[in-house]
Amino acid sequence: MKKLIIILLTVASFRLFAGNEDAVYLKMEKTFILHQDGTIEQRYSHDLKILSYYAIHRKYGETVINYNPRYQEIKIHEVFTRLENGKIVRLPANAINEVLPAEAADAPAYNFLRRLVITHTGIEPNCIIHVDYSLITKNGFFPCLMGNERIQQSSPVGELNIKVIVPEQTDLKYDLLNIQAQPEIVSEKGTRQYEWKFSQLKAISEEFWQPAPQVFEPYLIFTTKDLKVVYNEFLNQPAMSFYLSEKARQWVEKTKSASKDNLDFISKVHQYITDYIRTYPLPLNLTGYKIQTPDEVFQNCGGTRIEKLTLMNAILQSVGIKPVLKLIAPGITKSISSLNIDAFSDCMIEIMLRGEESRDLTYYADQKDELSVNQNYWRVVYATYLPLYSGMSTYDPTSCSDCISIDFQSVNYVKMDEKGYIFSVTSPENKKLAVVQDTVFKIIRIPWSESGMEMWHLPAFVSKRETPVFLPAIRSDNRKIVMEYPSKLRFIGNNTHFFIENEAGSFFFDISKKGKKLIIQRKIQFNKQIIEPDSYQKLKELIAFWQSEKFNTLYFTGK
């Protein structure tokens, strides 16, 4: 009865905060325990109030837990549904089932992984779903106790408690990003307990173009072992030996002999990695931070992203090309003592060719082509990289915070014929119809390059913004077009010069006429890659000018 009264009081105080959400977490608790025998227990519980049918059918009808049954077990403490009238609906025996995780589908090397699905029964609007379970991991499967906890959740949270319990002699390194709060630390029965308490948390925003949550949201990171030690343990596994079987080496030799040069060979290898090696979207924590060897990936025709790049690395190493495989921790922009290997959720491979083929290349396991820094800006800035070299003395994590500035520039020379076709002077066969004919005017859409900001696929900008905007690529875009038009046409307009500057950046447009040529310039410059909500309206203003018909359209008429 006491627990019911507390829940009802929590609901009452939470109504105003929840707003029009589909569900609210009245209370959530996460407990991470490192036992004396090395066993790690992760206990999770929540009381979730359902407020809509959408939450029932699309969001919270099930609780799913992925785990590795060879080293982990799940212990369900209590799961039930409390109806609005106070009645308790217990789980029937058939409401708990094991299935293959979707991430392990078509992955024979990992088909032993399991997903426990708890189907909640009796749920209806205004009911409360109570879940309490533990995931217990055997000693040695994880290199240490570590966590990377996003504080905000998929729905608002009334009360969130995160507790980390370690043996008293164990040192815990922790950092709480983007918020000032200290844990309560208690020593009890040979353990040291750290507890962080949060309340009235908003739901995770679904606004477009957000930075990684580690950049601006409250985010807790902790570990019981220094990353350098874990790094060396990670390197000391068979997959990092880069061994290839005779069959794989024969494929390498055949491909190398069919390639014109190193660049062509690298391109063929990456095409093979992306087209013929299936990607398993599995996180490292499900495999105990152990990966398949390059030869196993080659034989199985499948691997996780890091496994595929490890195969690519081994192939290139076998012919004398020296790439660098790097792990990427998104959103970590400074050196922190609590940084752990679980924070590295992405990876890439860098290749520096010198001599006649001098070129710097970057490849990812899930993209078909070598992409420019412009196209991958969101992956390479506001992050920490960890190169995977062989050797004990090469541990060198590097943080990048706004460290790459990309300025796009283009100059195009185009001609317009009397029929209204516009084509490049250098490639006259690539004609594009750019004229809208009405009774008086020929209306020309200025044929800007399709690179630069056009690659952003600019979305509709809403009126207000609560989270920062992370511009996906370039810092500035500077275009110039020299357009020659037929003598039978007359340009309607005068020389135009427009410039505006605000706290988000600046926009410039200039058009001048020289004989039968128009020289058109347009430039947008951003002061920062991350635009805070206070400057969002100024960003909208610059984008509006960039997209405005006034600065993208020309008018002609016959003489």
C-alpha positions as CSV (number, residue, x, y, z in Angstrom):
1,M,0.0,0.0,0.0
2,K,2.9,2.4,0.9
3,K,4.5,1.7,-2.5
4,L,1.1,2.4,-4.3
5,I,0.7,5.7,-2.4
6,I,4.2,6.8,-3.4
7,I,3.6,5.9,-7.0
8,L,0.3,7.9,-7.1
9,L,1.9,10.9,-5.5
10,T,4.7,10.7,-8.1
11,V,2.2,10.6,-10.9
12,A,0.4,13.6,-9.6
13,S,3.5,15.7,-9.3
14,F,4.7,14.5,-12.7
15,R,1.6,15.4,-14.8
16,L,2.7,19.0,-15.6
17,F,6.2,17.9,-16.5
18,A,5.1,15.1,-18.8
19,G,3.1,17.3,-21.1
20,N,1.7,15.4,-24.2
21,E,4.0,12.5,-24.1
22,D,3.0,8.9,-24.9
23,A,4.5,7.6,-21.7
24,V,6.5,8.7,-18.7
25,Y,9.0,6.9,-16.5
26,L,7.9,7.6,-13.0
27,K,11.1,6.0,-11.6
28,M,14.1,4.3,-13.2
29,E,17.0,2.6,-11.4
30,K,20.3,1.3,-12.9
31,T,22.7,-0.5,-10.7
32,F,26.1,-1.8,-11.8
33,I,27.9,-4.2,-9.4
34,L,31.4,-5.6,-9.6
35,H,31.4,-8.6,-7.2
36,Q,34.5,-9.8,-5.4
37,D,34.7,-12.9,-7.7
38,G,34.8,-10.7,-10.8
39,T,31.2,-11.3,-11.8
40,I,29.4,-8.2,-13.1
41,E,25.8,-7.6,-12.4
42,Q,23.7,-5.0,-14.2
43,R,20.4,-4.5,-12.5
44,Y,17.6,-2.5,-14.2
45,S,14.2,-1.5,-13.0
46,H,11.5,1.0,-13.9
47,D,7.9,2.0,-13.4
48,L,6.6,3.2,-16.7
49,K,3.2,4.9,-17.0
50,I,1.5,4.4,-20.4
51,L,-0.5,7.3,-21.7
52,S,-1.4,6.4,-25.3
53,Y,-2.2,3.5,-27.6
54,Y,0.8,4.4,-29.6
55,A,3.0,3.6,-26.6
56,I,1.3,0.3,-26.3
57,H,1.5,-0.9,-29.9
58,R,4.7,0.8,-31.1
59,K,7.0,1.6,-28.2
60,Y,6.6,-0.2,-24.9
61,G,4.6,-3.4,-25.5
62,E,7.7,-5.5,-25.0
63,T,11.0,-5.3,-23.1
64,V,13.9,-6.9,-25.0
65,I,17.3,-7.8,-23.6
66,N,20.2,-9.0,-25.9
67,Y,22.7,-11.3,-24.2
68,N,25.4,-13.9,-24.8
69,P,24.2,-17.2,-23.1
70,R,27.8,-18.6,-23.1
71,Y,28.8,-16.0,-20.5
72,Q,25.7,-14.2,-19.4
73,E,22.4,-15.1,-17.7
74,I,19.3,-13.1,-17.1
75,K,17.5,-13.1,-13.7
76,I,14.0,-11.7,-13.7
77,H,13.1,-10.3,-10.3
78,E,9.6,-9.0,-10.9
79,V,7.5,-7.9,-13.9
80,F,3.9,-6.9,-13.7
81,T,1.3,-4.4,-14.9
82,R,-0.6,-2.2,-12.4
83,L,-3.9,-1.1,-14.0
84,E,-5.5,2.3,-13.4
85,N,-7.9,0.7,-10.8
86,G,-4.9,-0.7,-8.8
87,K,-5.3,-4.3,-10.0
88,I,-2.1,-6.2,-10.6
89,V,-1.7,-8.3,-13.8
90,R,1.1,-10.9,-13.5
91,L,3.0,-12.3,-16.5
92,P,1.8,-15.6,-17.8
93,A,4.3,-18.3,-18.4
94,N,4.3,-17.8,-22.2
95,A,5.1,-14.1,-22.0
96,I,8.8,-14.7,-21.7
97,N,10.5,-16.0,-24.9
98,E,14.0,-16.4,-26.4
99,V,14.7,-15.4,-30.0
100,L,17.7,-14.8,-32.2
101,P,18.6,-11.0,-32.1
102,A,17.9,-9.2,-35.3
103,E,21.5,-8.0,-35.3
104,A,22.7,-11.7,-35.5
105,A,20.4,-12.7,-38.3
106,D,22.3,-14.3,-41.2
107,A,25.4,-14.3,-39.0
108,P,26.5,-18.0,-38.5
109,A,29.4,-16.9,-36.4
110,Y,27.1,-15.4,-33.8
111,N,23.9,-17.4,-34.0
112,F,24.4,-18.5,-30.4
113,L,23.4,-15.0,-29.2
114,R,20.0,-14.6,-27.8
115,R,17.3,-12.0,-27.2
116,L,14.9,-12.3,-24.2
117,V,11.6,-10.8,-25.1
118,I,9.2,-10.0,-22.3
119,T,5.7,-9.3,-23.6
120,H,3.7,-7.1,-21.2
121,T,0.2,-8.2,-20.6
122,G,-2.9,-6.2,-19.5
123,I,-1.5,-2.9,-20.7
124,E,-3.9,0.0,-21.3
125,P,-3.7,3.8,-21.1
126,N,-2.9,5.0,-17.6
127,C,-1.5,1.6,-16.5
128,I,2.0,1.3,-15.0
129,I,4.5,-1.3,-16.2
130,H,6.9,-2.5,-13.6
131,V,10.1,-4.2,-14.7
132,D,13.0,-5.5,-12.6
133,Y,15.7,-7.8,-13.9
134,S,19.5,-8.5,-13.7
135,L,22.0,-9.3,-16.4
136,I,24.8,-11.3,-14.8
137,T,28.1,-11.6,-16.7
138,K,30.8,-14.2,-15.8
139,N,34.3,-13.1,-14.8
140,G,36.6,-12.6,-17.7
141,F,34.0,-11.9,-20.4
142,F,34.2,-8.1,-20.0
143,P,37.7,-6.6,-19.5
144,C,36.3,-4.6,-16.6
145,L,33.2,-2.9,-15.2
146,M,32.4,0.1,-17.4
147,G,29.5,2.1,-18.5
148,N,28.4,4.9,-21.0
149,E,25.0,6.0,-19.8
150,R,22.8,8.4,-21.6
151,I,20.9,10.2,-18.8
152,Q,17.9,11.3,-20.9
153,Q,15.6,8.5,-22.0
154,S,13.0,7.8,-24.8
155,S,10.3,9.3,-22.6
156,P,10.4,11.8,-19.7
157,V,11.8,10.5,-16.4
158,G,10.5,11.7,-13.0
159,E,13.3,10.1,-11.0
160,L,16.5,8.4,-12.2
161,N,19.0,6.8,-9.9
162,I,22.3,5.3,-11.2
163,K,24.4,3.3,-8.8
164,V,27.8,1.8,-9.2
165,I,29.1,-0.7,-6.6
166,V,32.7,-1.9,-6.5
167,P,34.9,-3.7,-4.0
168,E,36.4,-1.2,-1.6
169,Q,39.9,-1.7,-2.9
170,T,38.8,-1.1,-6.6
171,D,39.3,2.4,-8.0
172,L,36.4,3.8,-10.1
173,K,37.1,6.5,-12.6
174,Y,34.1,8.5,-13.6
175,D,33.0,11.6,-15.5
176,L,29.6,13.3,-15.7
177,L,29.5,15.3,-18.9
178,N,27.6,18.6,-19.5
179,I,26.2,18.9,-16.0
180,Q,27.5,19.7,-12.6
181,A,26.7,16.9,-10.1
182,Q,28.6,14.8,-7.8
183,P,27.7,11.2,-6.6
184,E,26.9,10.2,-3.1
185,I,29.7,7.9,-2.0
186,V,29.1,5.3,0.7
187,S,31.5,2.6,2.0
188,E,29.5,-0.4,3.3
189,K,30.3,-4.1,3.9
190,G,33.6,-4.1,2.0
191,T,32.2,-2.2,-1.0
192,R,32.2,1.4,-2.2
193,Q,28.9,2.7,-3.6
194,Y,28.6,5.6,-6.0
195,E,25.1,7.0,-6.6
196,W,23.9,9.7,-9.0
197,K,20.4,11.0,-8.7
198,F,18.5,12.9,-11.4
199,S,14.9,14.2,-11.5
200,Q,12.4,15.7,-14.0
201,L,14.3,14.7,-17.1
202,K,13.0,15.6,-20.5
203,A,12.7,12.9,-23.2
204,I,15.4,12.5,-25.8
205,S,14.7,15.1,-28.6
206,E,14.0,13.9,-32.1
207,E,15.1,17.1,-33.7
208,F,17.2,16.7,-36.9
209,W,21.0,17.4,-37.1
210,Q,21.8,16.9,-33.4
211,P,25.4,16.4,-32.3
212,A,26.2,13.1,-30.5
213,P,24.5,13.2,-27.1
214,Q,27.9,13.2,-25.3
215,V,28.5,16.7,-26.7
216,F,25.5,18.4,-25.1
217,E,23.4,16.0,-23.0
218,P,24.1,14.8,-19.4
219,Y,26.1,11.7,-19.9
220,L,27.8,9.4,-17.4
221,I,31.0,7.5,-18.2
222,F,32.8,5.2,-15.8
223,T,35.4,2.4,-15.7
224,T,37.4,0.3,-13.2
225,K,40.4,-0.2,-15.5
226,D,42.5,2.3,-17.4
227,L,41.9,2.3,-21.2
228,K,45.5,1.8,-22.0
229,V,45.5,-1.6,-20.2
230,V,42.3,-2.6,-22.0
231,Y,43.7,-1.4,-25.3
232,N,46.7,-3.7,-24.9
233,E,44.5,-6.6,-24.0
234,F,42.3,-5.9,-27.1
235,L,45.4,-5.9,-29.3
236,N,46.6,-9.2,-27.8
237,Q,44.0,-11.3,-29.5
238,P,44.4,-13.5,-32.6
239,A,42.4,-11.1,-34.8
240,M,45.2,-8.5,-34.5
241,S,47.9,-10.8,-36.0
242,F,46.5,-10.2,-39.5
243,Y,47.1,-13.8,-40.5
244,L,45.6,-14.9,-43.9
245,S,45.2,-18.5,-45.1
246,E,46.6,-19.8,-48.4
247,K,43.1,-19.4,-50.0
248,A,42.9,-15.7,-48.9
249,R,46.5,-15.0,-50.1
250,Q,45.7,-16.5,-53.5
251,W,42.7,-14.1,-53.8
252,V,45.0,-11.2,-52.8
253,E,47.6,-12.1,-55.4
254,K,45.0,-12.5,-58.1
255,T,43.4,-9.2,-57.3
256,K,46.7,-7.4,-57.1
257,S,47.9,-8.7,-60.4
258,A,44.6,-7.4,-62.0
259,S,45.1,-3.9,-60.6
260,K,46.7,-1.0,-62.4
261,D,48.3,0.5,-59.3
262,N,47.9,0.6,-55.5
263,L,45.0,2.9,-55.6
264,D,43.1,0.6,-58.0
265,F,44.0,-2.4,-55.7
266,I,42.7,-0.6,-52.6
267,S,39.5,0.3,-54.4
268,K,39.0,-3.4,-55.4
269,V,39.6,-4.6,-51.9
270,H,37.1,-2.1,-50.4
271,Q,34.6,-3.0,-53.0
272,Y,35.0,-6.7,-52.1
273,I,34.6,-5.8,-48.4
274,T,31.4,-3.9,-48.9
275,D,29.8,-6.1,-51.7
276,Y,30.7,-9.6,-50.7
277,I,31.3,-9.5,-47.0
278,R,28.0,-9.2,-45.1
279,T,27.8,-6.7,-42.2
280,Y,26.7,-7.9,-38.8
281,P,25.5,-4.8,-36.8
282,L,26.6,-6.3,-33.5
283,P,28.1,-4.2,-30.6
284,L,31.5,-5.3,-29.1
285,N,29.9,-5.9,-25.7
286,L,27.9,-8.9,-27.0
287,T,31.1,-10.6,-28.1
288,G,33.1,-9.8,-25.0
289,Y,35.3,-7.4,-27.0
290,K,36.7,-10.3,-29.0
291,I,36.5,-10.3,-32.8
292,Q,36.8,-12.8,-35.6
293,T,40.2,-13.1,-37.2
294,P,40.6,-11.7,-40.7
295,D,40.7,-15.2,-42.1
296,E,37.5,-16.2,-40.3
297,V,35.8,-13.1,-41.8
298,F,37.1,-14.1,-45.3
299,Q,35.9,-17.7,-44.9
300,N,32.5,-16.8,-43.4
301,C,31.8,-13.9,-45.8
302,G,30.6,-11.8,-42.9
303,G,31.6,-9.8,-39.9
304,T,31.0,-6.7,-37.8
305,R,32.2,-3.4,-39.0
306,I,35.5,-3.6,-37.2
307,E,36.0,-7.2,-38.3
308,K,35.5,-6.2,-42.0
309,L,38.0,-3.4,-41.7
310,T,40.4,-5.8,-39.9
311,L,40.2,-8.0,-42.9
312,M,40.9,-5.1,-45.2
313,N,43.8,-4.1,-43.0
314,A,45.3,-7.6,-43.2
315,I,44.9,-7.7,-47.0
316,L,46.7,-4.4,-47.5
317,Q,49.4,-5.2,-45.0
318,S,50.1,-8.4,-46.9
319,V,51.2,-6.4,-50.0
320,G,53.2,-3.8,-48.1
321,I,50.5,-1.1,-47.8
322,K,50.4,0.3,-44.3
323,P,46.9,1.4,-43.3
324,V,45.9,2.5,-39.8
325,L,42.7,1.0,-38.3
326,K,41.1,3.5,-35.9
327,L,38.3,3.1,-33.4
328,I,36.0,6.2,-33.0
329,A,34.3,7.3,-29.8
330,P,31.6,9.8,-31.0
331,G,31.0,12.9,-28.9
332,I,34.1,12.6,-26.7
333,T,36.0,15.8,-27.4
334,K,38.5,16.0,-24.6
335,S,40.8,13.7,-22.6
336,I,38.9,12.0,-19.7
337,S,40.2,9.4,-17.3
338,S,37.0,7.4,-17.5
339,L,37.1,6.8,-21.2
340,N,36.5,3.1,-21.9
341,I,36.5,0.8,-24.9
342,D,32.7,0.5,-24.9
343,A,32.6,4.2,-25.9
344,F,34.2,3.4,-29.3
345,S,31.1,2.5,-31.4
346,D,32.5,3.3,-34.8
347,C,35.6,2.6,-36.8
348,M,37.5,3.6,-39.9
349,I,40.7,2.8,-41.8
350,E,43.1,5.5,-43.0
351,I,45.6,5.0,-45.8
352,M,48.3,7.4,-46.8
353,L,49.8,6.8,-50.2
354,R,53.0,8.6,-51.2
355,G,55.0,9.0,-54.3
356,E,53.2,9.3,-57.7
357,E,50.0,8.1,-56.1
358,S,50.2,10.5,-53.2
359,R,46.7,10.6,-51.6
360,D,45.1,10.3,-48.2
361,L,42.2,7.9,-48.1
362,T,39.5,7.1,-45.5
363,Y,37.2,4.1,-45.7
364,Y,34.3,2.8,-43.6
365,A,32.9,-0.7,-43.5
366,D,29.4,0.3,-44.3
367,Q,29.9,2.6,-47.3
368,K,30.6,1.5,-50.9
369,D,33.1,4.1,-51.9
370,E,36.0,6.0,-50.4
371,L,34.3,9.2,-49.3
372,S,35.7,12.7,-48.9
373,V,36.0,14.3,-45.4
374,N,33.1,16.6,-46.5
375,Q,30.7,13.6,-46.8
376,N,31.9,12.0,-43.5
377,Y,32.4,15.2,-41.5
378,W,29.8,14.0,-38.9
379,R,31.9,10.9,-38.2
380,V,35.3,12.5,-38.0
381,V,34.8,15.6,-35.8
382,Y,33.7,15.9,-32.2
383,A,35.1,12.5,-31.4
384,T,38.2,10.6,-30.0
385,Y,40.1,8.2,-32.2
386,L,42.1,5.2,-31.0
387,P,44.6,3.8,-33.6
388,L,45.0,0.1,-33.4
389,Y,48.7,-0.4,-33.8
390,S,50.5,-3.6,-32.9
391,G,52.8,-2.9,-30.0
392,M,52.7,-1.9,-26.3
393,S,54.0,1.7,-26.8
394,T,51.6,3.0,-29.4
395,Y,48.6,3.8,-27.3
396,D,47.7,7.3,-28.5
397,P,44.0,8.4,-28.3
398,T,43.4,11.7,-30.1
399,S,40.5,14.0,-29.4
400,C,39.0,16.2,-32.1
401,S,36.7,19.1,-31.3
402,D,35.9,21.2,-34.3
403,C,39.4,20.5,-35.5
404,I,38.6,20.2,-39.2
405,S,37.4,23.2,-41.2
406,I,36.1,22.5,-44.7
407,D,35.6,25.3,-47.2
408,F,33.9,24.4,-50.4
409,Q,34.6,26.5,-53.5
410,S,33.6,26.1,-57.1
411,V,33.9,28.1,-60.3
412,N,31.7,27.0,-63.3
413,Y,31.6,28.4,-66.8
414,V,28.3,27.7,-68.6
415,K,26.5,28.7,-71.7
416,M,22.8,29.0,-72.5
417,D,21.6,28.3,-76.0
418,E,18.5,29.9,-77.7
419,K,16.3,26.9,-76.8
420,G,16.9,27.4,-73.1
421,Y,19.4,24.6,-72.6
422,I,22.3,25.3,-70.2
423,F,25.5,23.3,-70.5
424,S,29.1,23.4,-69.1
425,V,31.7,24.9,-71.4
426,T,34.0,22.0,-70.6
427,S,31.3,19.3,-71.1
428,P,28.8,20.6,-73.7
429,E,27.2,17.2,-74.0
430,N,25.8,17.5,-70.5
431,K,22.9,19.8,-71.4
432,K,20.2,20.6,-68.8
433,L,16.9,22.3,-69.5
434,A,16.9,25.1,-67.0
435,V,14.2,27.4,-68.5
436,V,10.6,27.9,-67.6
437,Q,8.9,29.6,-70.5
438,D,5.9,31.9,-70.0
439,T,4.4,34.5,-72.3
440,V,6.9,37.2,-71.6
441,F,9.9,35.9,-69.7
442,K,12.4,33.1,-69.8
443,I,13.0,32.2,-66.1
444,I,16.3,30.6,-65.4
445,R,17.2,28.6,-62.3
446,I,20.8,29.3,-61.7
447,P,22.7,26.0,-62.3
448,W,24.8,25.8,-59.1
449,S,27.1,22.8,-58.5
450,E,25.5,19.8,-57.0
451,S,28.3,19.5,-54.5
452,G,28.7,21.5,-51.3
453,M,25.5,22.3,-49.4
454,E,23.4,20.6,-52.0
455,M,24.6,17.3,-50.5
456,W,23.0,18.2,-47.2
457,H,19.5,17.6,-48.5
458,L,18.3,20.6,-46.4
459,P,15.2,19.7,-44.3
460,A,12.4,22.1,-43.4
461,F,13.5,24.3,-40.5
462,V,10.9,24.4,-37.8
463,S,10.1,27.6,-36.0
464,K,11.8,26.7,-32.7
465,R,14.7,24.6,-31.6
466,E,15.6,23.1,-28.2
467,T,18.8,21.2,-29.0
468,P,22.0,22.4,-30.8
469,V,22.2,22.1,-34.6
470,F,25.2,20.1,-35.8
471,L,25.9,21.2,-39.4
472,P,26.7,18.0,-41.2
473,A,29.7,19.1,-43.2
474,I,31.2,22.3,-44.6
475,R,31.9,25.5,-42.8
476,S,31.6,27.7,-45.9
477,D,30.3,27.3,-49.4
478,N,31.5,29.7,-52.0
479,R,30.1,29.5,-55.6
480,K,30.9,31.4,-58.8
481,I,29.3,31.0,-62.2
482,V,30.2,32.8,-65.4
483,M,27.2,32.4,-67.7
484,E,27.2,33.4,-71.4
485,Y,23.7,33.9,-72.9
486,P,22.5,34.4,-76.5
487,S,22.5,37.8,-78.1
488,K,18.7,37.4,-78.8
489,L,18.0,37.5,-75.1
490,R,18.1,40.5,-72.8
491,F,18.9,40.1,-69.1
492,I,16.3,41.8,-66.9
493,G,18.0,43.2,-63.9
494,N,20.9,45.3,-62.7
495,N,24.1,44.7,-61.0
496,T,23.2,43.4,-57.5
497,H,25.2,43.2,-54.3
498,F,23.8,41.8,-51.1
499,F,25.5,41.0,-47.8
500,I,24.2,40.1,-44.4
501,E,26.0,39.0,-41.2
502,N,24.7,37.8,-37.9
503,E,26.0,35.7,-34.9
504,A,25.5,32.4,-36.9
505,G,27.6,33.5,-39.9
506,S,27.1,35.5,-43.1
507,F,25.6,35.4,-46.6
508,F,26.9,37.1,-49.7
509,F,25.4,37.5,-53.2
510,D,26.7,39.4,-56.2
511,I,25.7,39.6,-59.8
512,S,27.4,41.7,-62.4
513,K,27.0,42.0,-66.2
514,K,29.9,42.1,-68.7
515,G,28.7,42.2,-72.3
516,K,26.7,39.0,-72.9
517,K,28.1,37.4,-69.7
518,L,26.8,37.3,-66.2
519,I,29.2,36.8,-63.3
520,I,27.3,35.4,-60.3
521,Q,28.7,34.8,-56.9
522,R,27.0,33.3,-53.8
523,K,28.7,32.5,-50.5
524,I,27.5,31.3,-47.1
525,Q,29.8,31.2,-44.1
526,F,29.1,29.6,-40.7
527,N,30.9,30.8,-37.6
528,K,30.6,27.5,-35.8
529,Q,29.9,23.9,-36.6
530,I,27.5,23.6,-33.7
531,I,24.8,26.2,-33.5
532,E,23.3,26.7,-30.1
533,P,19.5,27.1,-29.8
534,D,19.9,30.8,-29.0
535,S,21.4,31.3,-32.5
536,Y,18.9,29.0,-34.3
537,Q,16.8,31.8,-35.7
538,K,19.9,33.5,-37.1
539,L,20.9,30.2,-38.8
540,K,17.4,29.9,-40.3
541,E,17.8,33.4,-41.7
542,L,21.0,32.6,-43.5
543,I,19.6,29.3,-44.9
544,A,16.5,31.2,-46.1
545,F,18.7,33.6,-48.0
546,W,20.7,30.7,-49.5
547,Q,17.5,29.0,-50.7
548,S,15.6,32.2,-51.7
549,E,14.2,32.4,-55.2
550,K,15.6,35.9,-55.4
551,F,19.2,34.6,-55.2
552,N,18.6,31.5,-57.3
553,T,16.6,32.8,-60.3
554,L,17.5,34.9,-63.4
555,Y,15.0,36.6,-65.8
556,F,15.4,37.1,-69.5
557,T,13.2,38.5,-72.3
558,G,13.5,38.7,-76.0
559,K,14.7,42.0,-77.5
